[in-house]
Amino acid sequence: MTDNNPGIIELHIPSRLGYEKIAMNTAASTARMMGFTDERVEDLKTAVAEACINAMEHGNKFDESLSVGVILSMNDDSLEVKVVDTGAGTQGHGTAPDIDRKMHEEEKARGMGMFLIQALVDEAEWVSSPPTGSYARMVIRLHHTHD
């Protein structure tokens, strides 16, 4: 494969909890075939599952008539994953969560997804493109550069 002609896998899953596992396992299988380490595969699985759940919940409002698209693009040294929903997208990235406040139940435990995804992959962005929907774009590199 070359950067000009990536291998692409595309899935459409229902906006129903549990189906994120299909996307997660497909991404994991793809990453393993590309030679990613087990640790990086686990990071990717978590990030993809989180992005899919966010798309189901916030983008599609768990409307099972709406699907979540998952597009995996393989390049020589990276795997890009786009998770697409029909929602309006996020309004900015907000402020970083306060882990201590969450642990002491002073804040809701929810709201960690975007920050978790950013910590697990090499690149992450959220793009809002109404009326067609929004997507999360994640890139994980074969030879990653951050810890």
Secondary structure as GFF3:
##gff-version 3
##sequence-region A 1 147
A	DSSP	beta_strand	7	14	.	.	.	ID=ss1
A	DSSP	alpha_helix	20	34	.	.	.	ID=ss2
A	DSSP	alpha_helix	38	54	.	.	.	ID=ss3
A	DSSP	pi_helix	55	59	.	.	.	ID=ss4
A	DSSP	beta_strand	67	74	.	.	.	ID=ss5
A	DSSP	beta_strand	78	85	.	.	.	ID=ss6
A	DSSP	alpha_helix	99	103	.	.	.	ID=ss7
A	DSSP	alpha_helix	113	120	.	.	.	ID=ss8
A	DSSP	beta_strand	123	129	.	.	.	ID=ss9
A	DSSP	beta_strand	133	141	.	.	.	ID=ss10
###
